[in-house]
């Protein structure tokens, strides 16, 4: 990987708010814990019967919830 590719990837990560990234990680952990503690014994539940789906949905919800708390930029007229 050359320096230009590394700078492009770092630039992409700077565009995502840190609070949203924290929400993504916390949501993923929460989704997995939900799978372990609640889960679905019969295996017929679409989301909670699969740890990958439960973790992905938890990450999505965590991202959305933490994204609500980002600050709005003031526009000067």
Secondary structure, DSSP 8 states (H G I E B T S, - for coil): --HHHHHHHHHHHHHS-HHHHHHHHHHHHHHHHHHHHT--SSS--TTTTSHHHHHHHHHHHHHHHHHTT--------
